[in-house]
Amino acid sequence: MALSEIKERVAKAERAAGRAAGSVTLIAVSKVQPNARVEAVLEQGHRVFGENKVQEAAGKWPEFRTRFQGVEVHLIGPLQTNKARQAMELFEAIHSLDRPKLATTLARLAQDIGQCPDLFIQVNTGEEEQKAGVLPAQADDFVSECRGLDLPVKGLMCIPPVDEEPSLHFALLGKIAARNGLTGLSMGMSSDFESAIALGATHVRVGSAIFGERDYG
Ligand SMILES: *Cc1c(COP(=O)(O)O)cnc(C)c1O
């Protein structure tokens, strides 16, 4: 099955980069996938998953969590402030902290709830109009702002432009993280996770290579 193959490739990329075994967390991106495929991956013992929509995650994970111990679900898609509370209750990590208004909302809710998921700040490394994330030039200020709000920022996240060499973006994200003293790097998907690991990824988000193509039909 594809999961074991991807796990082997992650391990091999860790070794090739001289990194410790297990230093990279494989997030199995289950968005849009039929429950049977997700269940098959759970049955094989995998526990870390990624979803890009609050609503979709709310519809499938509470049930899976009752049947499988130790599940961890990461939100990897954009988050509207009016869904922030629900997201904080559903996810162990949020990879899409991308603007001041969301940061202040999460900080207020964290006070209220008494806990907060691990956070990754999304950086729009390709400076694409249609893509979420803070611009590279604003990243340092935004990291400080989030720290000032006592938010548990673990690292940075990026989604490189489809038509560009991803390694340039991975390297840029790594540089921004290093100068801000951040160790977490959420980068790399099905087609480029090995190159992301070579450039320091701590979290790779792999969907179709594990589950098969998504059917949006
Ligand atoms: C869907 C998605 C992925 C997984 O993409 P694949 O190419 O299927 O591995 C990774 N990251 C984000 C933010 C996504 O939305």
Ligand as a Chemical Component Dictionary entry (heavy atoms), coordinates in Angstrom:
data_LIG
# 
_chem_comp.id                   LIG 
_chem_comp.type                 NON-POLYMER 
_chem_comp.pdbx_formal_charge   0 
_chem_comp.three_letter_code    LIG 
# 
loop_
_chem_comp_atom.comp_id 
_chem_comp_atom.atom_id 
_chem_comp_atom.alt_atom_id 
_chem_comp_atom.type_symbol 
_chem_comp_atom.charge 
_chem_comp_atom.model_Cartn_x 
_chem_comp_atom.model_Cartn_y 
_chem_comp_atom.model_Cartn_z 
_chem_comp_atom.pdbx_ordinal 
LIG C1 C1 C 0 -4.198 19.333 -0.647 1  
LIG C2 C2 C 0 -3.035 19.910 0.036  2  
LIG C3 C3 C 0 -1.843 19.171 0.180  3  
LIG C4 C4 C 0 -1.647 17.772 -0.368 4  
LIG O1 O1 O 0 -1.494 17.800 -1.748 5  
LIG P1 P1 P 0 -1.005 16.498 -2.576 6  
LIG O2 O2 O 0 -0.439 17.066 -3.809 7  
LIG O3 O3 O 0 -2.209 15.659 -2.779 8  
LIG O4 O4 O 0 0.022  15.820 -1.752 9  
LIG C5 C5 C 0 -0.796 19.759 0.871  10 
LIG N1 N1 N 0 -0.898 21.002 1.388  11 
LIG C6 C6 C 0 -2.024 21.738 1.265  12 
LIG C7 C7 C 0 -2.072 23.103 1.868  13 
LIG C8 C8 C 0 -3.117 21.217 0.588  14 
LIG O5 O5 O 0 -4.223 21.967 0.468  15 
# 
loop_
_chem_comp_bond.comp_id 
_chem_comp_bond.atom_id_1 
_chem_comp_bond.atom_id_2 
_chem_comp_bond.value_order 
_chem_comp_bond.pdbx_ordinal 
LIG C1 C2 SING 1  
LIG C2 C3 SING 2  
LIG C2 C8 DOUB 3  
LIG C3 C4 SING 4  
LIG C3 C5 DOUB 5  
LIG C4 O1 SING 6  
LIG O1 P1 SING 7  
LIG P1 O2 DOUB 8  
LIG P1 O3 SING 9  
LIG P1 O4 SING 10 
LIG C5 N1 SING 11 
LIG N1 C6 DOUB 12 
LIG C6 C7 SING 13 
LIG C6 C8 SING 14 
LIG C8 O5 SING 15 
# 
